[in-house]
Amino acid sequence: VQAMPATRGFIELLCANLGCDMGLPHDPQKISIEASDLNRLPDGSGVFVLSATLTARAEVAQAFPNLELTLTDAKDRPVIRKVLTPTQWLGAAPDKAGFAAGATRAIEVKFSVDDVNAAGYRLYAFYP
């Protein structure tokens, strides 16, 4: 299917008749994080806002990846890790068509973390 994307419909039908499930490709190297920003709301509530722009660099649609956000201290040591599923960062269940080839998605996710003094962060796309 990756070599001949036009065959996807036929192979999906064949797979469904055989009782199998054909998911979208999972290649984290084909997903790039173009930009990201993490800010704590100034109200002191421990609520953070993550903004990022993701781009699918594959020639075919990919499954939406999970995002791993690691908050770090002043010496870049991990303080806390948070995994954001596609449903969390998309704000809804992922479309079955996947992350279209060449598509770009701007995301914004709010989350709360209590008693964390983070100086920086790292953000990665991955598939479990």
VOBA-1610 file (N, C-alpha, C; in pm, whole numbers, padded with zeros to 5 digits, always signed):
BEGIN
Val+00083-00119+00000Val+00000+00000+00000Val+00088+00125+00000Gln+00200+00122+00071Gln+00287+00239+00071Gln+00348+00261-00068Ala+00381+00152-00135Ala+00439+00164-00269Ala+00335+00203-00373Met+00210+00160-00352Met+00103+00188-00448Met-00022+00233-00371Pro-00027+00358-00326Pro-00139+00406-00245Pro-00276+00387-00308Ala-00284+00383-00439Ala-00414+00365-00506Ala-00476+00229-00476Thr-00398+00132-00429Thr-00449-00001-00397Thr-00510-00009-00257Arg-00501+00098-00180Arg-00546+00095-00041Arg-00690+00046-00027Gly-00783+00100-00105Gly-00924+00061-00095Gly-00944-00087-00118Phe-00881-00143-00221Phe-00892-00285-00250Phe-00834-00369-00136Ile-00719-00331-00088Ile-00654-00409+00020Ile-00733-00398+00150Glu-00790-00282+00178Glu-00875-00268+00297Glu-00996-00359+00287Leu-01059-00366+00170Leu-01174-00453+00150Leu-01133-00599+00166Leu-01023-00637+00107Leu-00972-00773+00120Leu-00944-00806+00266Cys-00880-00715+00334Cys-00846-00735+00475Cys-00973-00750+00560Ala-01073-00665+00534Ala-01199-00673+00610Ala-01265-00808+00589Asn-01261-00862+00467Asn-01320-00993+00440Asn-01243-01106+00507Leu-01116-01084+00534Leu-01035-01186+00602Leu-01037-01170+00754Gly-01102-01064+00802Gly-01112-01041+00945Gly-00991-00972+01006Cys-00914-00905+00925Cys-00798-00834+00979Cys-00824-00684+00976Asp-00737-00610+01038Asp-00749-00465+01044Asp-00620-00405+00989Met-00634-00315+00896Met-00517-00253+00836Met-00511-00108+00882Gly-00419-00081+00974Gly-00404+00055+01024Gly-00314+00138+00936Leu-00308+00263+00968Leu-00221+00356+00897Leu-00077+00338+00942Pro+00020+00378+00861Pro+00161+00367+00900Pro+00192+00446+01027His+00291+00396+01101His+00338+00458+01226His+00487+00486+01212Asp+00524+00597+01153Asp+00665+00630+01136Asp+00692+00765+01200Pro+00743+00766+01325Pro+00763+00894+01394Pro+00864+00985+01325Gln+00951+00929+01243Gln+01048+01011+01171Gln+00981+01093+01060Lys+00858+01056+01025Lys+00785+01128+00921Lys+00694+01238+00978Ile+00696+01253+01111Ile+00620+01357+01178Ile+00720+01456+01237Ser+00709+01581+01200Ser+00801+01679+01258Ser+00725+01784+01338Ile+00789+01828+01443Ile+00735+01936+01525Ile+00807+02062+01478Glu+00735+02145+01406Glu+00794+02263+01343Glu+00821+02374+01445Ala+00730+02388+01539Ala+00744+02493+01641Ala+00663+02449+01763Ser+00706+02494+01878Ser+00628+02467+01999Ser+00656+02574+02102Asp+00561+02590+02193Asp+00572+02690+02297Asp+00494+02640+02417Leu+00548+02657+02535Leu+00480+02615+02657Leu+00477+02733+02752Asn+00359+02768+02799Asn+00342+02881+02891Asn+00255+02841+03008Arg+00289+02893+03123Arg+00207+02875+03243Arg+00112+02994+03251Leu-00015+02969+03279Leu-00109+03079+03294Leu-00067+03165+03413Pro-00077+03295+03402Pro-00026+03383+03508Pro-00108+03385+03636Asp-00221+03313+03638Asp-00307+03319+03757Asp-00258+03232+03873Gly-00144+03162+03856Gly-00087+03081+03963Gly-00158+02948+03986Ser-00243+02907+03894Ser-00323+02786+03912Ser-00250+02657+03875Gly-00132+02666+03817Gly-00062+02546+03773Gly-00110+02495+03638Val-00183+02578+03565Val-00232+02540+03432Val-00131+02588+03328Phe-00095+02495+03241Phe-00003+02524+03132Phe-00079+02519+03000Val-00026+02589+02900Val-00080+02584+02764Val+00035+02547+02671Leu+00020+02434+02604Leu+00117+02390+02504Leu+00062+02424+02367Ser+00141+02495+02289Ser+00107+02525+02150Ser+00215+02464+02063Ala+00176+02400+01955Ala+00275+02339+01866Ala+00219+02330+01725Thr+00310+02317+01631Thr+00274+02295+01491Thr+00341+02167+01446Leu+00261+02070+01403Leu+00311+01941+01355Leu+00288+01930+01206Thr+00384+01868+01138Thr+00374+01847+00994Thr+00398+01701+00962Ala+00314+01644+00876Ala+00331+01507+00827Ala+00422+01514+00705Arg+00539+01456+00714Arg+00637+01462+00605Arg+00635+01338+00516Ala+00547+01244+00545Ala+00539+01120+00466Ala+00466+01146+00335Glu+00483+01054+00242Glu+00416+01063+00113Glu+00276+01004+00117Val+00243+00936+00227Val+00110+00880+00247Val+00062+00920+00386Ala-00068+00908+00410Ala-00124+00943+00541Ala-00061+00856+00650Gln-00042+00915+00766Gln+00012+00846+00884Gln-00094+00842+00992Ala-00080+00751+01085Ala-00162+00754+01206Ala-00119+00878+01286Phe-00211+00936+01360Phe-00175+01048+01445Phe-00089+00997+01560Pro+00023+01062+01589Pro+00112+01014+01695Pro+00069+01060+01834Asn+00124+00996+01934Asn+00118+01048+02070Asn+00226+01155+02080Leu+00211+01245+02174Leu+00313+01346+02202Leu+00361+01327+02345Glu+00491+01322+02363Glu+00547+01315+02498Glu+00602+01452+02532Leu+00549+01510+02638Leu+00594+01638+02688Leu+00670+01614+02817Thr+00794+01656+02823Thr+00875+01643+02943Thr+00908+01781+02995Leu+00863+01811+03115Leu+00900+01937+03179Leu+01035+01914+03247Thr+01125+02011+03234Thr+01261+01995+03286Thr+01295+02106+03385Asp+01396+02078+03469Asp+01443+02178+03563Asp+01551+02265+03496Ala+01615+02351+03573Ala+01715+02444+03519Ala+01838+02372+03462Lys+01861+02247+03504Lys+01974+02169+03452Lys+01929+02071+03344Asp+01811+02092+03290Asp+01752+02011+03183Asp+01726+01866+03226Arg+01706+01845+03354Arg+01670+01712+03404Arg+01517+01701+03407Pro+01464+01584+03372Pro+01318+01567+03373Pro+01258+01589+03511Val+01151+01664+03516Val+01076+01687+03639Val+00947+01605+03635Ile+00881+01610+03520Ile+00757+01534+03501Ile+00738+01509+03351Arg+00682+01392+03321Arg+00650+01359+03182Arg+00500+01343+03170Lys+00450+01386+03056Lys+00307+01374+03028Lys+00293+01326+02884Val+00212+01223+02864Val+00184+01172+02730Val+00047+01222+02689Leu+00043+01285+02572Leu-00082+01335+02516Leu-00121+01245+02400Thr-00236+01181+02411Thr-00285+01095+02304Thr-00341+01183+02192Pro-00356+01126+02072Pro-00414+01207+01964Pro-00549+01268+02001Thr-00632+01194+02073Thr-00763+01248+02113Thr-00744+01372+02201Gln-00644+01370+02288Gln-00619+01486+02375Gln-00568+01606+02298Trp-00472+01585+02208Trp-00416+01703+02141Trp-00497+01748+02020Leu-00580+01659+01964Leu-00669+01700+01856Leu-00797+01763+01911Gly-00832+01728+02034Gly-00956+01777+02094Gly-01076+01693+02058Ala-01055+01584+01983Ala-01161+01493+01942Ala-01096+01362+01897Ala-01177+01261+01873Ala-01123+01134+01824Ala-01059+01156+01687Pro-00944+01092+01663Pro-00876+01110+01534Pro-00960+01062+01416Asp-00949+01132+01307Asp-01014+01095+01182Asp-00950+00965+01131Lys-01030+00871+01085Lys-00976+00744+01034Lys-00887+00762+00912Ala-00901+00875+00843Ala-00817+00900+00726Ala-00674+00933+00767Gly-00654+00968+00895Gly-00521+00992+00948Gly-00466+01131+00920Phe-00338+01144+00947Phe-00265+01269+00928Phe-00219+01270+00782Ala-00288+01346+00700Ala-00266+01345+00555Ala-00122+01383+00519Ala-00073+01324+00413Ala+00062+01353+00363Ala+00078+01502+00339Gly+00182+01560+00396Gly+00211+01701+00378Gly+00126+01796+00460Ala+00034+01744+00539Ala-00056+01829+00617Ala+00017+01889+00738Thr-00033+02002+00782Thr+00018+02070+00901Thr-00096+02090+00998Arg-00070+02066+01125Arg-00171+02084+01230Arg-00117+02177+01337Ala-00190+02282+01367Ala-00159+02368+01481Ala-00242+02318+01598Ile-00178+02299+01711Ile-00250+02247+01827Ile-00232+02340+01946Glu-00327+02331+02039Glu-00317+02402+02166Glu-00384+02313+02270Val-00307+02279+02372Val-00356+02189+02478Val-00333+02254+02613Lys-00437+02259+02694Lys-00425+02307+02831Lys-00421+02186+02923Phe-00334+02193+03024Phe-00328+02087+03123Phe-00280+02145+03255Ser-00308+02074+03361Ser-00275+02121+03495Ser-00171+02029+03559Val-00071+02091+03621Val+00030+02018+03696Val+00055+02098+03823Asp+00033+02035+03938Asp+00051+02104+04065Asp+00194+02091+04116Asp+00241+02194+04184Asp+00369+02194+04254Asp+00486+02155+04166Val+00493+02208+04046Val+00604+02180+03955Val+00673+02312+03923Asn+00804+02312+03942Asn+00883+02429+03908Asn+00967+02394+03787Ala+00911+02410+03670Ala+00979+02373+03546Ala+01047+02495+03485Ala+01167+02472+03431Ala+01242+02579+03366Ala+01240+02563+03214Gly+01211+02443+03165Gly+01209+02417+03023Gly+01125+02296+02991Tyr+01131+02253+02867Tyr+01052+02136+02826Tyr+01111+02075+02700Arg+01072+01951+02674Arg+01102+01881+02549Arg+00972+01822+02498Leu+00957+01815+02366Leu+00836+01761+02306Leu+00874+01668+02193Tyr+00821+01546+02198Tyr+00851+01443+02098Tyr+00722+01381+02048Ala+00721+01342+01922Ala+00612+01263+01865Ala+00657+01118+01864Phe+00568+01026+01906Phe+00603+00883+01907Phe+00477+00799+01892Tyr+00499+00672+01861Tyr+00390+00575+01853Tyr+00417+00467+01957Pro+00314+00431+02033Pro+00334+00326+02136Pro+00351+00189+02074
//
